[in-house]
């Protein structure tokens, strides 16, 4: 019985480490993406005389033609070829 309990604890530790590693990887990836995206958004807002740019999740209702997601993604795709994550 002791042997199974020891194996279980080792697997649990490995699982928790994998979850933690992935979480850290995701945080780093998001940080690098937003770092690349911020100047693109700033430039787009300035060129198009936009006073406020809101995140979609903070909007209750709006006209679909006001959604700039696809436009910004195309610009991001052309300006950022890859993001290096450790």
Buried (B, 14 or more C-beta within 10 A) or exposed (E): EEEEEEEEEEEEEEEEEEEEEEEEEEEEEEEBBEEBBEEBBEEBBEEEEEEEEEEEEEEEEEEEEEEBEEEBEEBBEEEEEEEEEE
